[in-house]
Amino acid sequence: MSTATSASDVVPQAPSVEGSAAAGASAKPKSKGRTLLFVLLLVAVVGGGGYWWTHRTVESTDNAQVDGEVIAVPARTGGTIAQVLFTENQQVKAGDTLAVLDDESAKAKVAQAEANVEAAEAAAEAAEADARVAAINALGNKSVAEASLQTAQGGVVSAADQLKEAEASVKSADTAFKQAETDRNRNRKLLEQGALPQASLDQAETSFAVAQANLEAARARLSTLRANIAVARSRTTEASAKLEQTSNVDALVAQAQARAKTARAQVAIAKATRDLAKLELSYTRIVAPADGVASKKTIAVGQQVASGQAIVQLVTPLLWVTANFKETQVAKMHAGQPARLVVVALPGVTLHGELESLSGATGSRFTLLPPDNASGNYTKVVQRVPVRVKLRDVPQGLVLRPGMSVELSIDTRG
């Protein structure tokens, strides 16, 4: 007979110690993994949020470069380059002479202008003397008028004698000039034929230049003396008229004073012409307008240059950064905001600057052919706005050159 066992007779058994330990060991790694994952997610969220919070007001671009003031140094007068006194990429100072043009013609013009000033001064002094004489005549001093007439006549005789001597000097100088020209031309042909050394031609060229200068000086003196004799003859005529018309002395005084003013005005004109000639002479020396590096030399000795032609590009120490930000980045930008710059050519070096200005239009508006959206073929493209950034506290010895690429960030909170 089988024995039946009731449910109440079954005694529940307690779990064993070994089974509990195994279950606890499997649950702990799962709990640690969840905790670690939660911590990592929390760090990522906090870090990402912090990065977004600190950089939400920073606008950056790598479409930027160092810019600088580059001056095209021009020749202020035309001529032949006689000397070039700098080399490519040489450091120069403001006022340094870069090149010298042939100045013989300019010097001759200055000499002629000086002679004209002397002639005008003589004429003005004579006219003023006449005015004084006329004033004396106004007092009825006939004897003074007679003396003036004699003086004027003597001046004509003296000027005529000097004029004859000057004409003889011009003829002599002209003869010497023609002979020097003939010798020079003959020596050139002989040199081309190999029958004469270069030194002989150089001597002939020098003799020709001296003869030419002597001829020009003689002609200038002749011109001055002709002016003087004209003045002397004018004095004679005026003195005779004064002597004959002593009753009309007031009119004569007024005329003499007017002539003196005109003569003095001619002196001013002659001096202005002389000053202009000296200025043109000074233009034969081309000087650096500022400190900088003389790059892209375009001249050589013997080359003909025109007035206004650039002979070299002068890169000055004045530098800034030009960046092209997207139009969607510039809404909060304004002058004075701080900037952070990294020059690509100088890794590891961080520079600081300040936003100086924003362009009045996008860069595309300044191109040779601005886009015309009225043509019907419109494609929307995000435009770029040029921004100028001023550099601050650049480390001494750090070399920056216009054109270097820059990575730029601007904090728009400022």
C-alpha positions as CSV (number, residue, x, y, z in Angstrom):
1,M,0.0,0.0,0.0
2,S,1.4,3.3,-1.1
3,T,1.7,6.1,1.3
4,A,0.2,9.5,0.1
5,T,2.0,12.7,0.9
6,S,-0.1,15.9,1.4
7,A,0.9,19.4,0.5
8,S,1.0,20.3,4.1
9,D,3.4,17.6,4.7
10,V,6.0,19.1,2.2
11,V,8.5,21.2,4.1
12,P,10.0,24.1,2.0
13,Q,13.7,24.0,1.8
14,A,15.9,27.2,2.2
15,P,18.1,28.1,-0.8
16,S,21.6,27.1,-0.5
17,V,24.4,29.5,0.3
18,E,26.3,28.6,-3.0
19,G,23.3,29.5,-5.2
20,S,22.8,33.0,-3.6
21,A,26.4,33.9,-4.0
22,A,26.4,33.0,-7.7
23,A,23.3,35.1,-8.4
24,G,24.8,38.1,-6.6
25,A,28.0,37.8,-8.6
26,S,26.2,37.9,-11.9
27,A,24.1,41.0,-11.0
28,K,27.0,43.2,-9.8
29,P,28.7,43.5,-13.3
30,K,25.4,44.5,-14.9
31,S,24.9,47.2,-12.3
32,K,28.4,48.6,-12.7
33,G,28.1,48.7,-16.5
34,R,24.9,50.6,-16.4
35,T,26.4,53.1,-13.9
36,L,29.5,53.6,-16.1
37,L,27.4,54.1,-19.2
38,F,25.2,56.6,-17.4
39,V,28.3,58.5,-16.2
40,L,29.8,58.6,-19.7
41,L,26.5,59.8,-21.2
42,L,26.3,62.5,-18.4
43,V,29.9,63.6,-19.1
44,A,29.2,63.8,-22.9
45,V,26.0,65.8,-22.4
46,V,27.7,68.2,-19.9
47,G,30.8,68.5,-22.1
48,G,28.8,69.0,-25.3
49,G,26.6,71.5,-23.6
50,G,29.5,73.3,-22.1
51,Y,31.3,73.5,-25.5
52,W,28.1,74.7,-27.2
53,W,27.6,77.3,-24.4
54,T,31.1,78.7,-24.6
55,H,31.2,78.7,-28.4
56,R,27.7,79.7,-29.3
57,T,28.9,83.3,-29.7
58,V,32.1,82.5,-31.6
59,E,32.2,82.8,-35.4
60,S,35.1,81.2,-37.2
61,T,36.5,81.0,-40.7
62,D,39.6,79.8,-42.5
63,N,38.9,82.1,-45.5
64,A,41.3,84.7,-44.2
65,Q,44.7,86.0,-45.0
66,V,47.3,88.6,-43.8
67,D,47.0,91.9,-45.7
68,G,49.4,94.8,-45.8
69,E,50.0,98.2,-47.4
70,V,51.8,97.7,-50.7
71,I,52.9,101.0,-52.4
72,A,53.6,101.1,-56.1
73,V,56.6,103.6,-56.1
74,P,56.3,105.6,-59.3
75,A,58.8,107.6,-61.3
76,R,57.5,111.2,-61.0
77,T,59.1,112.2,-64.3
78,G,60.1,110.4,-67.4
79,G,63.7,109.6,-68.4
80,T,66.4,107.0,-68.6
81,I,67.5,105.0,-65.6
82,A,71.1,105.9,-64.7
83,Q,71.4,104.1,-61.4
84,V,69.5,101.5,-59.5
85,L,70.4,101.6,-55.8
86,F,68.5,98.7,-54.4
87,T,68.2,95.0,-54.8
88,E,65.1,92.7,-55.0
89,N,63.5,92.3,-51.5
90,Q,65.8,94.8,-49.9
91,Q,64.8,96.4,-46.6
92,V,64.7,100.2,-47.1
93,K,64.0,103.3,-45.0
94,A,61.8,106.2,-45.9
95,G,63.8,108.7,-47.9
96,D,66.3,106.2,-49.2
97,T,67.2,106.8,-52.9
98,L,66.0,103.8,-54.9
99,A,66.9,104.9,-58.4
100,V,68.4,107.9,-60.3
101,L,67.4,109.1,-63.7
102,D,69.7,110.9,-66.1
103,D,69.5,114.5,-65.0
104,E,71.5,116.4,-67.7
105,S,68.4,117.9,-69.3
106,A,66.9,118.8,-66.0
107,K,70.0,120.6,-64.9
108,A,70.1,122.6,-68.1
109,K,66.5,123.7,-67.5
110,V,67.4,124.8,-64.0
111,A,70.4,126.8,-65.3
112,Q,68.1,128.5,-67.9
113,A,65.5,129.2,-65.3
114,E,68.1,130.8,-63.1
115,A,69.2,133.0,-65.9
116,N,65.6,134.1,-66.6
117,V,65.2,135.0,-62.9
118,E,68.3,137.2,-63.0
119,A,67.0,138.9,-66.2
120,A,63.6,139.4,-64.6
121,E,65.2,140.8,-61.4
122,A,67.2,143.2,-63.5
123,A,64.2,144.3,-65.4
124,A,62.2,144.7,-62.2
125,E,64.9,146.7,-60.6
126,A,65.1,148.9,-63.6
127,A,61.3,149.4,-63.7
128,E,61.3,150.2,-60.0
129,A,64.1,152.7,-60.6
130,D,62.0,154.3,-63.3
131,A,59.1,154.6,-61.0
132,R,61.3,156.4,-58.5
133,V,62.6,158.7,-61.2
134,A,59.1,159.4,-62.3
135,A,58.2,160.4,-58.7
136,I,61.1,162.8,-58.7
137,N,59.9,164.2,-62.0
138,A,56.6,164.8,-60.4
139,L,58.4,167.4,-58.4
140,G,59.4,169.1,-61.6
141,N,63.1,168.2,-61.4
142,K,64.0,168.5,-65.0
143,S,67.7,168.0,-64.3
144,V,66.9,164.6,-62.8
145,A,65.1,163.6,-66.0
146,E,68.0,164.7,-68.1
147,A,70.4,162.7,-65.9
148,S,68.1,159.7,-66.2
149,L,68.2,160.1,-70.0
150,Q,72.0,160.1,-70.0
151,T,72.1,157.1,-67.7
152,A,69.7,155.2,-70.0
153,Q,71.7,156.0,-73.1
154,G,74.9,154.9,-71.4
155,G,73.1,151.7,-70.4
156,V,72.2,151.1,-74.1
157,V,75.8,151.6,-75.2
158,S,77.1,149.3,-72.4
159,A,74.4,146.7,-73.1
160,A,75.2,146.9,-76.8
161,D,78.9,146.3,-76.2
162,Q,78.1,143.3,-74.0
163,L,75.6,142.0,-76.5
164,K,78.3,142.0,-79.2
165,E,80.6,140.1,-77.0
166,A,77.9,137.6,-76.2
167,E,77.1,137.1,-79.9
168,A,80.7,136.4,-80.5
169,S,80.8,134.0,-77.6
170,V,77.7,132.2,-79.1
171,K,79.4,131.9,-82.5
172,S,82.6,130.6,-80.9
173,A,80.7,128.1,-78.7
174,D,78.5,127.0,-81.7
175,T,81.7,126.3,-83.8
176,A,83.2,124.3,-80.9
177,F,79.9,122.4,-80.5
178,K,79.7,121.5,-84.2
179,Q,83.3,120.4,-84.2
180,A,82.7,118.3,-81.1
181,E,79.7,116.8,-82.7
182,T,81.6,115.9,-85.8
183,D,84.4,114.4,-83.8
184,R,81.9,112.3,-81.8
185,N,80.1,111.0,-84.8
186,R,83.4,110.2,-86.6
187,N,84.7,108.3,-83.5
188,R,81.4,106.4,-83.3
189,K,81.9,105.1,-86.8
190,L,85.5,104.3,-86.2
191,L,84.6,102.4,-83.0
192,E,82.0,100.4,-85.0
193,Q,84.7,99.6,-87.5
194,G,87.1,98.6,-84.7
195,A,89.6,101.3,-85.6
196,L,89.3,103.2,-82.4
197,P,89.2,102.3,-78.7
198,Q,86.2,102.9,-76.5
199,A,88.2,105.4,-74.4
200,S,88.5,107.7,-77.4
201,L,84.8,107.7,-78.0
202,D,84.2,108.4,-74.3
203,Q,86.5,111.4,-74.5
204,A,84.7,112.6,-77.6
205,E,81.3,112.1,-75.8
206,T,82.6,114.2,-72.9
207,S,83.9,116.9,-75.1
208,F,80.6,117.0,-76.9
209,A,78.7,117.3,-73.6
210,V,81.0,120.1,-72.5
211,A,80.6,121.9,-75.8
212,Q,76.9,121.5,-75.7
213,A,76.7,122.9,-72.1
214,N,79.0,125.9,-73.1
215,L,76.8,126.6,-76.1
216,E,73.6,126.6,-73.9
217,A,75.2,128.8,-71.3
218,A,76.4,131.3,-74.0
219,R,72.9,131.3,-75.5
220,A,71.4,131.9,-72.1
221,R,73.7,134.8,-71.5
222,L,72.9,136.2,-74.9
223,S,69.2,136.0,-74.1
224,T,69.8,137.8,-70.8
225,L,71.8,140.6,-72.5
226,R,69.2,141.0,-75.2
227,A,66.6,141.5,-72.4
228,N,68.9,144.0,-70.7
229,I,69.5,146.0,-73.9
230,A,65.7,146.0,-74.4
231,V,65.3,147.4,-70.9
232,A,68.1,150.0,-71.5
233,R,66.4,151.2,-74.7
234,S,63.1,151.3,-73.0
235,R,64.7,153.5,-70.3
236,T,66.0,155.8,-73.0
237,T,62.6,156.2,-74.6
238,E,61.0,156.8,-71.3
239,A,63.5,159.3,-70.1
240,S,63.1,161.3,-73.4
241,A,59.4,161.2,-73.0
242,K,59.6,162.4,-69.4
243,L,61.9,165.2,-70.4
244,E,59.5,166.4,-73.1
245,Q,56.4,165.9,-71.1
246,T,57.2,167.3,-67.7
247,S,53.7,168.8,-67.6
248,N,52.1,165.4,-67.6
249,V,54.2,164.0,-64.8
250,D,51.3,162.4,-62.8
251,A,50.5,160.2,-65.8
252,L,54.1,159.3,-66.2
253,V,54.4,158.4,-62.5
254,A,51.4,156.1,-62.7
255,Q,52.7,154.4,-65.9
256,A,56.1,153.8,-64.3
257,Q,54.6,152.3,-61.2
258,A,52.5,150.0,-63.3
259,R,55.5,148.9,-65.2
260,A,57.4,148.2,-62.0
261,K,54.5,146.0,-60.8
262,T,54.5,144.2,-64.1
263,A,58.2,143.7,-63.9
264,R,58.0,142.4,-60.4
265,A,55.3,140.0,-61.4
266,Q,57.6,138.8,-64.1
267,V,60.2,138.1,-61.5
268,A,57.6,136.0,-59.5
269,I,56.8,134.1,-62.7
270,A,60.5,133.5,-63.4
271,K,61.1,132.3,-59.9
272,A,58.1,130.0,-60.1
273,T,59.4,128.5,-63.3
274,R,62.8,128.1,-61.7
275,D,61.3,126.3,-58.7
276,L,59.4,124.1,-61.1
277,A,62.6,123.2,-62.9
278,K,64.3,122.4,-59.6
279,L,61.4,120.3,-58.6
280,E,61.7,118.4,-61.9
281,L,65.4,117.9,-61.2
282,S,64.6,116.5,-57.7
283,Y,62.2,114.1,-59.4
284,T,65.2,112.4,-61.1
285,R,66.0,110.9,-57.7
286,I,63.3,108.3,-56.9
287,V,63.1,107.8,-53.1
288,A,61.2,105.4,-50.8
289,P,58.0,107.0,-49.4
290,A,58.1,104.8,-46.3
291,D,59.9,102.0,-44.5
292,G,59.5,98.6,-46.0
293,V,60.7,95.8,-48.3
294,A,61.3,96.7,-51.9
295,S,59.9,93.8,-53.9
296,K,59.0,93.2,-57.6
297,K,61.6,95.4,-59.1
298,T,60.7,96.4,-62.7
299,I,63.6,98.6,-63.8
300,A,67.2,98.3,-64.9
301,V,70.0,100.7,-65.8
302,G,69.4,102.2,-69.3
303,Q,65.7,101.5,-69.3
304,Q,63.3,104.3,-70.3
305,V,60.5,105.0,-67.9
306,A,57.5,107.2,-68.2
307,S,56.1,109.6,-65.6
308,G,53.9,107.7,-63.2
309,Q,55.3,104.3,-64.1
310,A,55.9,102.0,-61.1
311,I,59.5,100.9,-60.6
312,V,59.0,98.7,-57.5
313,Q,56.3,97.5,-55.0
314,L,57.1,98.7,-51.5
315,V,55.7,96.4,-48.8
316,T,55.3,98.5,-45.6
317,P,55.2,97.1,-42.0
318,L,51.5,98.1,-41.8
319,L,49.6,94.7,-41.5
320,W,46.1,93.6,-40.8
321,V,44.0,90.5,-41.5
322,T,41.1,90.3,-44.0
323,A,38.6,87.6,-43.5
324,N,35.6,86.6,-45.6
325,F,32.7,85.5,-43.3
326,K,29.5,84.0,-44.5
327,E,26.6,86.5,-44.5
328,T,24.9,84.3,-41.9
329,Q,27.8,84.8,-39.5
330,V,28.0,88.6,-39.4
331,A,24.7,89.5,-37.8
332,K,26.2,90.1,-34.4
333,M,29.6,91.4,-35.5
334,H,30.7,95.0,-34.9
335,A,33.9,96.9,-34.5
336,G,35.8,96.4,-31.3
337,Q,35.1,92.7,-30.8
338,P,38.1,90.5,-29.8
339,A,39.6,88.1,-32.4
340,R,41.8,85.0,-32.1
341,L,44.1,84.2,-35.0
342,V,46.2,81.3,-36.0
343,V,48.6,81.8,-39.0
344,V,48.8,78.5,-40.9
345,A,52.5,79.1,-41.6
346,L,53.2,79.5,-37.9
347,P,51.8,76.4,-36.1
348,G,51.5,76.7,-32.4
349,V,51.4,80.5,-32.4
350,T,48.2,82.2,-31.4
351,L,47.7,85.9,-32.1
352,H,45.1,88.3,-30.9
353,G,43.4,91.1,-32.6
354,E,40.3,93.3,-32.8
355,L,37.6,93.6,-35.4
356,E,38.2,96.9,-37.0
357,S,35.5,97.2,-39.6
358,L,33.0,95.3,-41.9
359,S,32.8,95.9,-45.6
360,G,29.9,98.0,-46.9
361,A,28.9,95.2,-49.3
362,T,29.6,91.5,-50.0
363,G,32.8,90.6,-51.8
364,S,31.0,89.7,-55.0
365,R,29.8,93.3,-55.5
366,F,33.4,94.4,-56.0
367,T,34.3,91.8,-58.6
368,L,34.9,92.8,-62.2
369,L,31.6,91.4,-63.3
370,P,29.1,91.5,-60.3
371,P,26.3,88.9,-60.5
372,D,23.1,90.2,-62.1
373,N,20.2,88.3,-60.6
374,A,17.8,90.0,-63.1
375,S,18.9,87.7,-65.9
376,G,16.5,84.9,-64.8
377,N,19.2,82.3,-64.0
378,Y,19.2,82.9,-60.3
379,T,21.0,80.4,-58.0
380,K,21.1,81.3,-54.3
381,V,24.6,81.2,-53.0
382,V,25.7,82.2,-49.5
383,Q,27.7,85.4,-49.9
384,R,30.9,86.4,-48.1
385,V,31.3,89.7,-46.3
386,P,34.9,91.0,-46.0
387,V,36.0,91.9,-42.5
388,R,39.1,93.7,-41.4
389,V,40.8,92.7,-38.2
390,K,43.5,94.8,-36.5
391,L,46.5,92.9,-35.0
392,R,47.4,93.5,-31.4
393,D,50.6,92.8,-29.5
394,V,52.4,90.8,-32.2
395,P,55.5,89.2,-30.7
396,Q,58.7,90.9,-31.6
397,G,60.6,88.9,-34.3
398,L,57.5,87.2,-35.6
399,V,57.5,87.5,-39.4
400,L,54.1,88.0,-41.1
401,R,53.8,88.6,-44.8
402,P,50.8,89.7,-46.8
403,G,49.0,86.7,-48.3
404,M,49.7,84.3,-45.5
405,S,46.6,82.1,-44.7
406,V,44.9,82.6,-41.4
407,E,42.3,80.8,-39.3
408,L,40.2,83.4,-37.5
409,S,37.7,83.4,-34.7
410,I,35.7,86.4,-33.5
411,D,33.8,86.5,-30.1
412,T,30.6,88.3,-30.9
413,R,29.8,88.8,-27.2
414,G,31.9,91.9,-27.1
